[in-house]
Amino acid sequence: KALGEYSLARDGELMQEMLLHLGKDDGLAEYGILPVQNAIKAGAAHTVLVSASLLHEQKEITNTILDEAKRAGIMFHVLDEKQEPGKQLAGLGGIAALLRYRMNFN
């Protein structure tokens, strides 16, 4: 039970950080399959969040993305939509990344 509570707290903190960066529009968060994949390839991502349902619905694409993340040493977390952080992630298309640096320097 304690592990589950820790996991939920961690997921909540990661989603809070994601939403904070998106709200600030500071370029340190991306969401959607293609932007996240590009962030991974560029080495900009440090954490990837993926919803459990997207992982099952688009298995081939998400497995490719997560394999790329693993090879690059990027942490990833699977969030369950039964919990609030997972619902929030689902609202962003089911996949998002926290970035080390901005990818668009315009």
Protein Blocks (a to p, Z undefined) as FASTA:
>chain_A
ZZmmmmmmmmmmmmmmmmmmmmnonopacedjklmmmmmmnomafbdcddfklmmmmmml
mmmmmmmmmmnopacddddfkbmklmmmmmnoopacddfbdfblZZ
